[in-house]
Amino acid sequence: MRARWAVVGLIGLLTWAVTAGPVAAGTGVAVRTGHLLTDAGVPGYAVRIIRPDRIEEEAIGGVDGAGRPVTASTPFVWGSVSKSVAARTALGLAGRGALDLDAPVVAAVPAARDRLGDEVTVRDLIRHTSGLPHDVSVTDVARAGSASSTIGTMPVPARAPRGTFRYSSLNYVLLQAVIEASTGAPYSAAVESEVAVPAGAGIIADAATSASRVPPGHVPFFTRPRVTVPAFDGAGLAYGYLAGSVDALARYAQWLVRDEGGRDFPTVPTGRGADYGPGLYRETIAGREVWWHSGAVPGYFTHLAVFPESGRALVLVANRYGELESDRLAAVARHAMRAAAGDRTDPPDAGAGPSAVLVGTAAAAGLGAVAIGWATVRFARRRSAGTRAAGRTAFGVVLCGIAGATAWFGPASIGYPRPVLARWVPDVALLLTVLAAEAAALALLLLAGGVIRHREGRASRTGSACS
């Protein structure tokens, strides 16, 4: 009899563990994803798969930027997952008549006229169909002011025709400004009333709380994680600077599963196999509809996926991100999403090796050091001058000038000014600075050597003529 009750008790305990409690070990999607994130060199992470009323499985591991163990309450910066919160906030305000999705943006934010014209609507901002470009030189910067106060100071971008999907965080800077103007209150207040309270999620949307509660993240620095303090952008809460724990993100995801109205929002094709709607991509995976978005800021990576048919959702937060690792972390998140949808795929290679850009830049800096050594030896030998030597010196100086200018100004010419480069890829930024300095030093050595050789040659010719 005792044995029978012991077996019954054991079965009951196992049933409770599966249906009511998180899975802390095993071979589930969350655990496997945690292993991949560890392989990718992520210092701390949390992964959850949830249903509307419970946690199905989770994996939490590592440490935050202050060296404390990551827990379910550790805050992470959400990156572009914040866009879906902004879209849901706008939809909530529209449902109460406080905001018109089809009204021109300039009706609420007149300062946007030079940047948008008179036809772009709030709906265009939500769906990225305004024609604005994705300009990283004006995002991910520390700003205390609101979006409303920032619009007039931002440069006027070159805009494509309205109507076609063109992903740009600038759309959500403007959407935040519209929400601020429509409510006459800080953006955080609108997020609180329209999303955070209904979802029961502790979303961090103000500078003071962010500074006191959000720990540093990590950027890769020569493949190793280096601590970085997230820059709070008061004008960028809608596009990327909301924060919260995996618990808060999971509660928000559970609310999205229940919120069928948001999925009725008309989507637009992206041209990459998915549509885009209320701050989320919509895609069919393994025959199932999935709404998802990834997010990243320097030091943090986040992913959210909602599976309406099954009522499940996947959330992932990690405290490491650099632009050169974007494909690696995105592959881990996508693999987790596909696995949660029931699609069987091979796991990606998540090993935290150096990128080709980093290797190439390091090799160039190494060659620069070798060239300086070679020029120093030639300078010490002071070979006699001649027409060929002078020509080679001039050619070398010009080549150094081109190399130095490319290293110093090149990134800005493709949309990555040096401050932006230092935030997203500090190792490459450092190597390019070294390369520019090496080019300048080599040019000076070549010039000095050429001048000295010319003077010595001239003196030698004068002496020969006198004798």
ROMARPA-684647 format. One record per residue (C-alpha): x, y, z; residue number from 1; chain; residue in one letter. Coordinates in Angstrom, 1 decimal. Layout:
N
c1,c2,c3,n,chain,res
X,Y,Z,NUM,A,A
...
// end
This chain:
467
c1,c2,c3,n,chain,res
0.0,0.0,0.0,1,A,M
2.8,2.4,1.0,2,A,R
4.6,1.7,-2.3,3,A,A
1.4,2.4,-4.3,4,A,R
0.9,5.8,-2.6,5,A,W
4.6,6.5,-3.1,6,A,A
4.2,5.9,-6.8,7,A,V
1.1,8.0,-6.9,8,A,V
2.8,10.8,-5.1,9,A,G
5.8,10.6,-7.5,10,A,L
3.5,10.8,-10.5,11,A,I
1.7,13.8,-9.0,12,A,G
4.9,15.6,-8.3,13,A,L
6.2,15.0,-11.9,14,A,L
2.9,16.1,-13.3,15,A,T
3.0,19.4,-11.3,16,A,W
6.6,20.0,-12.4,17,A,A
5.7,19.6,-16.1,18,A,V
2.5,21.6,-16.0,19,A,T
3.1,24.3,-13.4,20,A,A
6.8,24.9,-13.0,21,A,G
9.6,26.0,-15.2,22,A,P
12.0,23.4,-16.7,23,A,V
15.5,24.1,-15.3,24,A,A
17.2,21.2,-17.1,25,A,A
16.7,18.8,-19.8,26,A,G
16.8,18.9,-23.6,27,A,T
14.0,21.4,-24.3,28,A,G
14.2,24.4,-26.7,29,A,V
15.0,26.8,-23.9,30,A,A
17.9,24.8,-22.5,31,A,V
19.4,24.1,-26.0,32,A,R
19.1,27.8,-26.8,33,A,T
20.9,28.6,-23.6,34,A,G
23.7,26.3,-24.5,35,A,H
24.0,28.0,-27.9,36,A,L
24.1,31.5,-26.3,37,A,L
26.9,30.3,-24.0,38,A,T
28.8,29.0,-27.1,39,A,D
28.3,32.4,-28.6,40,A,A
30.2,34.0,-25.6,41,A,G
27.1,35.6,-24.0,42,A,V
27.9,36.3,-20.3,43,A,P
24.2,36.2,-19.2,44,A,G
20.9,35.2,-20.7,45,A,Y
17.3,34.1,-20.1,46,A,A
15.1,32.1,-22.4,47,A,V
11.4,31.3,-21.8,48,A,R
8.7,29.5,-23.7,49,A,I
5.3,30.4,-22.2,50,A,I
1.6,29.7,-22.6,51,A,R
-1.1,32.3,-21.6,52,A,P
-1.3,31.0,-18.1,53,A,D
2.1,29.4,-17.3,54,A,R
5.8,28.9,-18.0,55,A,I
6.3,25.9,-20.3,56,A,E
10.1,25.9,-20.0,57,A,E
12.9,28.2,-19.3,58,A,E
16.7,28.5,-19.1,59,A,A
18.5,31.2,-17.2,60,A,I
22.2,31.4,-16.8,61,A,G
25.4,33.5,-16.4,62,A,G
26.0,36.9,-14.9,63,A,V
25.0,40.5,-15.6,64,A,D
27.4,43.3,-16.4,65,A,G
28.0,43.9,-12.7,66,A,A
29.0,40.2,-12.1,67,A,G
25.7,39.3,-10.4,68,A,R
23.9,36.0,-11.3,69,A,P
21.2,36.6,-13.9,70,A,V
17.7,35.9,-12.5,71,A,T
14.2,36.1,-13.8,72,A,A
14.1,39.7,-12.5,73,A,S
17.4,41.0,-14.1,74,A,T
16.6,43.9,-16.5,75,A,P
17.8,43.8,-20.1,76,A,F
17.5,46.5,-22.7,77,A,V
14.9,45.3,-25.3,78,A,W
16.2,47.0,-28.4,79,A,G
13.8,46.9,-31.4,80,A,S
11.3,44.7,-29.5,81,A,V
10.4,48.1,-28.1,82,A,S
8.8,48.9,-31.4,83,A,K
5.9,46.5,-30.9,84,A,S
5.2,48.1,-27.5,85,A,V
5.1,51.5,-29.3,86,A,A
2.7,50.1,-31.9,87,A,A
0.4,48.6,-29.3,88,A,R
0.5,51.9,-27.4,89,A,T
-0.6,53.8,-30.5,90,A,A
-3.3,51.2,-31.2,91,A,L
-4.6,51.5,-27.7,92,A,G
-4.8,55.3,-27.9,93,A,L
-6.5,55.1,-31.3,94,A,A
-9.1,52.7,-29.8,95,A,G
-9.9,55.4,-27.3,96,A,R
-10.0,58.2,-29.9,97,A,G
-6.9,59.9,-28.6,98,A,A
-5.0,59.3,-31.8,99,A,L
-5.9,58.9,-35.5,100,A,D
-3.8,56.3,-37.2,101,A,L
-4.6,57.7,-40.7,102,A,D
-4.0,61.3,-39.8,103,A,A
-0.8,63.0,-41.2,104,A,P
2.0,62.9,-38.8,105,A,V
2.5,66.7,-39.2,106,A,V
-1.0,67.3,-37.7,107,A,A
0.5,66.2,-34.3,108,A,A
4.1,67.0,-34.9,109,A,V
4.5,70.1,-37.2,110,A,P
8.3,70.0,-36.8,111,A,A
8.3,66.8,-38.9,112,A,A
7.1,68.5,-42.1,113,A,R
10.7,69.0,-43.5,114,A,D
11.4,65.3,-42.9,115,A,R
8.1,63.7,-44.0,116,A,L
6.0,66.2,-46.0,117,A,G
2.3,66.4,-45.5,118,A,D
1.1,62.9,-46.6,119,A,E
2.9,60.4,-44.3,120,A,V
0.5,59.0,-41.7,121,A,T
0.9,57.5,-38.3,122,A,V
0.1,54.1,-39.8,123,A,R
3.0,54.6,-42.2,124,A,D
5.4,55.1,-39.3,125,A,L
4.2,51.9,-37.6,126,A,I
4.6,49.9,-40.8,127,A,R
7.9,51.5,-42.0,128,A,H
6.3,52.8,-45.2,129,A,T
7.2,56.5,-44.7,130,A,S
10.3,56.2,-47.0,131,A,G
12.7,57.3,-44.2,132,A,L
16.2,55.7,-44.3,133,A,P
17.7,53.7,-41.4,134,A,H
20.3,56.2,-40.2,135,A,D
22.3,54.9,-37.3,136,A,V
24.2,58.2,-36.9,137,A,S
21.2,59.7,-35.2,138,A,V
20.1,56.7,-33.1,139,A,T
21.6,54.9,-30.1,140,A,D
22.9,58.1,-28.5,141,A,V
22.5,59.4,-25.0,142,A,A
19.6,61.9,-25.0,143,A,R
17.7,63.1,-22.0,144,A,A
15.1,65.0,-24.0,145,A,G
11.8,63.6,-25.4,146,A,S
11.2,62.7,-29.0,147,A,A
9.1,65.8,-29.4,148,A,S
12.0,68.0,-28.4,149,A,S
14.4,66.1,-30.6,150,A,T
12.6,66.1,-34.0,151,A,I
13.5,69.7,-34.9,152,A,G
17.2,69.1,-34.2,153,A,T
17.6,66.0,-36.3,154,A,M
19.1,66.3,-39.8,155,A,P
16.7,66.1,-42.7,156,A,V
17.2,62.7,-44.3,157,A,P
17.0,61.8,-48.0,158,A,A
13.5,60.1,-48.1,159,A,R
12.3,57.5,-50.6,160,A,A
8.8,57.5,-51.9,161,A,P
6.1,56.7,-49.4,162,A,R
4.3,53.3,-49.5,163,A,G
7.0,50.7,-49.7,164,A,T
8.5,48.9,-46.6,165,A,F
11.8,50.4,-45.6,166,A,R
12.9,49.6,-42.1,167,A,Y
14.0,52.7,-40.2,168,A,S
14.2,53.4,-36.4,169,A,S
13.5,57.0,-37.3,170,A,L
9.9,56.1,-37.9,171,A,N
9.5,55.2,-34.3,172,A,Y
11.3,58.3,-33.0,173,A,V
8.5,60.1,-34.8,174,A,L
5.8,57.7,-33.6,175,A,L
7.0,58.4,-30.0,176,A,Q
6.7,62.2,-30.7,177,A,A
3.1,61.6,-32.0,178,A,V
2.2,59.7,-28.9,179,A,I
3.7,62.4,-26.7,180,A,E
1.9,65.2,-28.6,181,A,A
-1.4,63.3,-28.6,182,A,S
-1.4,62.6,-24.9,183,A,T
0.3,65.7,-23.6,184,A,G
2.3,63.5,-21.3,185,A,A
5.6,61.7,-21.2,186,A,P
5.9,58.6,-23.5,187,A,Y
6.4,56.4,-20.4,188,A,S
2.9,57.3,-19.1,189,A,A
1.3,56.2,-22.3,190,A,A
3.2,52.9,-22.3,191,A,V
2.2,52.3,-18.7,192,A,E
-1.5,52.9,-19.3,193,A,S
-1.8,51.2,-22.7,194,A,E
0.5,48.2,-22.4,195,A,V
2.4,47.7,-19.1,196,A,A
-0.7,47.8,-16.8,197,A,V
-2.9,45.6,-19.0,198,A,P
-0.1,43.1,-19.5,199,A,A
1.0,43.2,-15.9,200,A,G
4.6,43.8,-17.1,201,A,A
7.2,45.9,-15.3,202,A,G
8.5,47.8,-18.3,203,A,I
11.2,50.4,-17.6,204,A,I
10.6,53.5,-19.7,205,A,A
12.3,56.4,-17.8,206,A,D
15.8,57.6,-17.4,207,A,A
16.0,57.4,-13.6,208,A,A
14.8,53.9,-13.3,209,A,T
16.9,52.7,-16.2,210,A,S
20.1,54.2,-14.7,211,A,A
19.4,52.7,-11.3,212,A,S
18.2,49.2,-12.3,213,A,R
19.6,48.2,-15.7,214,A,V
23.1,46.7,-15.4,215,A,P
25.8,47.1,-18.0,216,A,P
25.8,44.9,-21.0,217,A,G
28.7,43.6,-23.0,218,A,H
30.1,44.3,-26.5,219,A,V
32.6,42.0,-28.1,220,A,P
36.2,43.3,-27.9,221,A,F
38.6,41.1,-29.8,222,A,F
36.0,38.3,-29.3,223,A,T
35.9,38.8,-25.5,224,A,R
32.9,40.4,-23.8,225,A,P
33.7,43.9,-22.6,226,A,R
31.4,45.7,-20.2,227,A,V
29.5,48.7,-21.7,228,A,T
26.9,51.0,-20.0,229,A,V
23.8,51.3,-22.2,230,A,P
23.1,54.9,-23.3,231,A,A
19.6,55.8,-22.4,232,A,F
18.0,57.6,-25.3,233,A,D
14.9,59.5,-24.1,234,A,G
13.9,60.1,-27.7,235,A,A
14.4,56.4,-28.6,236,A,G
12.2,54.6,-26.2,237,A,L
9.8,53.6,-29.0,238,A,A
12.5,52.3,-31.3,239,A,Y
14.8,50.5,-28.8,240,A,G
15.4,51.7,-25.3,241,A,Y
12.6,50.2,-23.2,242,A,L
13.9,47.7,-20.7,243,A,A
12.7,44.9,-18.5,244,A,G
13.4,41.4,-17.2,245,A,S
12.6,38.2,-18.9,246,A,V
9.6,37.9,-16.6,247,A,D
8.3,41.3,-17.8,248,A,A
8.9,40.4,-21.5,249,A,L
7.2,37.1,-21.0,250,A,A
4.2,38.8,-19.4,251,A,R
4.1,41.2,-22.3,252,A,Y
4.3,38.2,-24.8,253,A,A
1.4,36.4,-23.0,254,A,Q
-0.7,39.6,-23.3,255,A,W
0.1,39.7,-27.1,256,A,L
-1.1,36.1,-27.4,257,A,V
-4.4,37.2,-25.8,258,A,R
-4.6,40.5,-27.8,259,A,D
-6.2,39.4,-31.0,260,A,E
-7.1,42.9,-32.0,261,A,G
-3.5,43.8,-32.7,262,A,G
-3.1,41.0,-35.2,263,A,R
-6.0,42.5,-37.3,264,A,D
-3.7,45.5,-38.1,265,A,F
-3.1,45.4,-41.8,266,A,P
0.5,44.3,-42.7,267,A,T
2.7,45.2,-45.7,268,A,V
5.2,42.9,-47.5,269,A,P
8.8,43.3,-46.7,270,A,T
10.1,41.6,-49.8,271,A,G
12.0,39.1,-47.6,272,A,R
9.4,36.4,-47.1,273,A,G
7.6,38.1,-44.2,274,A,A
5.0,40.9,-43.7,275,A,D
5.3,43.7,-41.2,276,A,Y
2.5,45.0,-39.1,277,A,G
2.2,46.5,-35.6,278,A,P
5.9,46.5,-34.7,279,A,G
6.2,42.8,-35.5,280,A,L
7.0,40.7,-38.5,281,A,Y
4.5,38.1,-39.5,282,A,R
5.8,34.9,-41.1,283,A,E
4.6,31.3,-41.6,284,A,T
7.0,28.7,-40.1,285,A,I
6.3,25.0,-40.3,286,A,A
2.7,25.8,-41.4,287,A,G
2.1,28.0,-38.4,288,A,R
1.7,31.8,-38.2,289,A,E
4.4,33.5,-36.1,290,A,V
4.6,37.2,-35.1,291,A,W
8.2,38.1,-34.1,292,A,W
10.8,40.7,-33.8,293,A,H
14.5,40.8,-32.7,294,A,S
16.1,43.8,-31.0,295,A,G
19.6,44.9,-30.3,296,A,A
21.5,47.9,-28.9,297,A,V
25.2,47.9,-28.0,298,A,P
25.5,45.3,-25.2,299,A,G
22.1,43.7,-25.4,300,A,Y
20.1,41.3,-27.8,301,A,F
16.5,40.4,-27.5,302,A,T
14.0,38.2,-29.4,303,A,H
10.2,37.8,-29.1,304,A,L
8.0,35.4,-31.0,305,A,A
4.3,34.8,-30.6,306,A,V
2.5,31.7,-31.9,307,A,F
-1.2,32.6,-31.9,308,A,P
-2.5,29.1,-33.0,309,A,E
-1.0,27.3,-30.0,310,A,S
-1.1,30.2,-27.6,311,A,G
2.6,29.9,-26.9,312,A,R
5.4,32.5,-27.1,313,A,A
9.1,32.6,-27.0,314,A,L
11.2,35.3,-25.3,315,A,V
15.0,35.5,-25.3,316,A,L
17.3,38.1,-23.7,317,A,V
21.1,38.2,-23.8,318,A,A
23.6,40.7,-22.5,319,A,N
26.1,40.7,-25.3,320,A,R
25.8,42.3,-28.7,321,A,Y
28.1,43.9,-31.3,322,A,G
27.2,44.7,-34.9,323,A,E
29.7,42.1,-36.3,324,A,L
28.0,39.4,-34.3,325,A,E
24.5,40.2,-35.5,326,A,S
24.2,37.2,-37.8,327,A,D
25.4,34.8,-35.2,328,A,R
22.9,35.8,-32.5,329,A,L
20.1,36.2,-35.0,330,A,A
20.7,32.7,-36.2,331,A,A
20.5,31.4,-32.6,332,A,V
17.2,33.3,-32.0,333,A,A
15.7,32.1,-35.3,334,A,R
16.7,28.5,-34.6,335,A,H
14.9,28.7,-31.3,336,A,A
11.9,30.3,-32.9,337,A,M
11.7,27.6,-35.6,338,A,R
12.1,24.9,-33.0,339,A,A
9.4,26.3,-30.8,340,A,A
7.1,26.4,-33.9,341,A,A
7.8,22.7,-34.5,342,A,G
10.2,22.9,-37.3,343,A,D
13.3,20.7,-37.1,344,A,R
16.5,22.4,-38.2,345,A,T
20.1,21.8,-37.4,346,A,D
21.5,24.2,-34.8,347,A,P
23.7,27.0,-36.1,348,A,P
27.4,27.2,-35.4,349,A,D
27.3,29.8,-32.5,350,A,A
31.0,29.7,-31.7,351,A,G
32.4,33.1,-30.7,352,A,A
35.2,33.4,-33.3,353,A,G
36.5,36.6,-34.8,354,A,P
34.7,38.1,-37.8,355,A,S
36.3,38.5,-41.2,356,A,A
36.1,42.3,-40.7,357,A,V
38.0,42.1,-37.4,358,A,L
40.6,39.8,-38.9,359,A,V
41.1,41.9,-41.9,360,A,G
41.4,45.1,-40.0,361,A,T
43.9,43.5,-37.5,362,A,A
45.9,42.2,-40.4,363,A,A
46.0,45.7,-42.0,364,A,A
47.2,47.2,-38.7,365,A,A
49.9,44.4,-38.4,366,A,G
51.1,45.2,-41.9,367,A,L
51.2,48.9,-41.0,368,A,G
53.5,48.0,-38.1,369,A,A
55.8,46.0,-40.4,370,A,V
55.9,48.9,-42.9,371,A,A
56.9,51.4,-40.1,372,A,I
59.7,49.0,-39.1,373,A,G
60.9,48.8,-42.7,374,A,W
60.8,52.5,-43.1,375,A,A
62.7,53.0,-39.9,376,A,T
65.5,50.7,-41.1,377,A,V
65.7,52.6,-44.4,378,A,R
65.7,55.9,-42.6,379,A,F
68.6,54.7,-40.4,380,A,A
70.6,53.5,-43.4,381,A,R
70.0,56.8,-45.3,382,A,R
70.5,55.5,-48.8,383,A,R
71.7,57.9,-51.4,384,A,S
69.0,59.9,-53.1,385,A,A
68.1,59.8,-56.7,386,A,G
65.2,60.3,-59.1,387,A,T
63.8,56.9,-58.5,388,A,R
64.1,57.2,-54.7,389,A,A
62.4,60.5,-54.8,390,A,A
59.6,59.1,-56.9,391,A,G
59.2,56.1,-54.6,392,A,R
59.1,58.4,-51.6,393,A,T
56.3,60.5,-53.2,394,A,A
54.3,57.5,-54.2,395,A,F
54.7,56.0,-50.6,396,A,G
53.5,59.3,-49.0,397,A,V
50.5,59.5,-51.3,398,A,V
49.6,55.8,-50.6,399,A,L
49.9,56.5,-46.8,400,A,C
47.6,59.5,-47.2,401,A,G
45.0,57.4,-48.9,402,A,I
45.2,54.6,-46.4,403,A,A
45.1,56.9,-43.4,404,A,G
42.1,58.9,-44.8,405,A,A
40.3,55.6,-45.6,406,A,T
40.9,54.3,-42.1,407,A,A
39.8,57.6,-40.4,408,A,W
37.0,58.9,-42.7,409,A,F
35.9,55.7,-44.5,410,A,G
33.4,54.4,-42.0,411,A,P
31.5,57.8,-41.9,412,A,A
31.2,57.7,-45.7,413,A,S
29.1,54.5,-45.4,414,A,I
27.0,55.7,-42.6,415,A,G
29.1,54.8,-39.5,416,A,Y
30.7,57.9,-38.0,417,A,P
33.5,57.2,-35.5,418,A,R
31.3,57.6,-32.4,419,A,P
28.8,55.1,-33.8,420,A,V
31.6,52.7,-34.7,421,A,L
33.0,53.0,-31.2,422,A,A
29.7,52.0,-29.7,423,A,R
28.9,49.0,-31.9,424,A,W
32.4,47.6,-32.8,425,A,V
35.0,49.2,-30.4,426,A,P
37.7,46.7,-31.4,427,A,D
37.5,47.6,-35.1,428,A,V
37.2,51.3,-34.2,429,A,A
40.5,51.0,-32.2,430,A,L
42.2,49.2,-35.0,431,A,L
41.2,51.8,-37.6,432,A,L
42.6,54.5,-35.3,433,A,T
45.8,52.6,-35.0,434,A,V
45.9,52.1,-38.8,435,A,L
45.3,55.9,-39.4,436,A,A
48.1,56.7,-36.9,437,A,A
50.4,54.2,-38.6,438,A,E
49.8,55.7,-42.0,439,A,A
50.6,59.2,-40.6,440,A,A
53.8,57.9,-38.9,441,A,A
54.9,56.1,-42.0,442,A,L
54.3,59.1,-44.2,443,A,A
56.4,61.2,-41.9,444,A,L
59.2,58.7,-41.9,445,A,L
59.2,58.5,-45.7,446,A,L
59.2,62.3,-45.9,447,A,L
61.9,62.7,-43.4,448,A,A
64.0,60.1,-45.0,449,A,G
63.5,61.6,-48.4,450,A,G
64.4,65.1,-47.3,451,A,V
67.6,63.9,-45.5,452,A,I
68.7,61.7,-48.5,453,A,R
68.1,64.6,-50.8,454,A,H
70.2,67.0,-48.7,455,A,R
73.0,64.4,-48.4,456,A,E
72.9,63.7,-52.1,457,A,G
73.0,67.4,-52.9,458,A,R
75.9,67.9,-50.5,459,A,A
77.8,65.0,-52.1,460,A,S
77.3,66.4,-55.6,461,A,R
78.5,69.8,-54.4,462,A,T
81.6,68.2,-52.9,463,A,G
82.4,66.3,-56.1,464,A,S
82.1,69.4,-58.1,465,A,A
84.5,71.3,-55.9,466,A,C
87.1,68.6,-56.1,467,A,S
// end
